Amino acid sequence: MGRKMVFFDLDGTLLDEDKRIVPSAKEAIHRLKDEGVAVAIATGRAPFMFAEFQKELGIDAFVSFNGQYVVAGDDVVYKNPLNYEALTDLDRAADANGHPMVFLNHVEMRATQPNHEYIEKSIGDLRFPYPQVDPGFYHGQDIFQALLFCRDKDESLYEANKRGIEFIRWHDLSLDVIPEGGSKANGLKRLLQHFDIRREDAYAFGDGLNDIQMLSYVGTGVAMGNAKDETKQAADFVTRKMSEDGIVHGLQTLKLLG
C-alpha cells in the first residue's frame, strides 16, 4: 500500500463560523503528519487568503482557486488562468447589468466598483476587507479566479457568457468564476501526480458545492455533517458537523487516526 494523502477544504470544514481553525481539527492534522500521511489544503480561496492558516497548520501543499493554482512547497505544480477574452466579455456583461466583479491573482484582488453592498457582505463574511478598486486589473496578467456578485435569480443573465468559463455559487450574493473544465478534482490530480500518490490512497473532506467533484474523484470522499445535501450525496461517507469535531470523527472512522 502506498503513501496516503488527505485534502481538506477550509470554510465550513477546517474553519468554524468565525473563520478560525477548529482546535480538534488542528490537532488531528498534526497527528496525521506525524504518522507520515501527506496533507494538503483544497480551497476556492486565493493563496493570500489562507497563508495564515497554512502557517498555523504547517501545511505547504495546496490546491487554490478551485483547482487553478496548485503548489507543493516552493514548486508551482499547475497554473490554469481564465481566458482573457471570456473574462472581458463577462466583465462587460456584468457592467451592463450593474453587477460588480472582483478579479484575483495569486497575491492580490481588485474590485470593479467601490462600496457595493454585495461585495461588502460576501467578502466580509470571509473576514477580509473590501478590495481596492481597479476595474482594469485583469488586463495583462494571469487571473485565476473572478467573483461575480449577483443573486440566484440573476444568474440567467449570464448564460451567454458561459463559453470558456464556469460559475460555482459560494455565497448567496456571489459566484466563483473559473475556467471551463476547472475543478478542485483537477487540481488534486496534479498534486497527487507530483507526489506520486495513487488516487485510491487519497481522501478529501469538504462541505460545499465546489467540493462535489473533489469528493467524487478521490478514493474516499468525506462530507461534513454541515455540508450541502448535494455534497453529501457525492461523498462515500458523511461525518459529523464541523462544530462537532467532524474531522476527528471522520479520520478515526476511516482508521487514518487511532
Summary of the structure (lengths in Angstrom):
residues: 258
radius of gyration: 17.8
end to end distance: 18.4
largest distance: 56.1
contacts: 906
relative contact order: 0.18
helix: 38%
strand: 24%
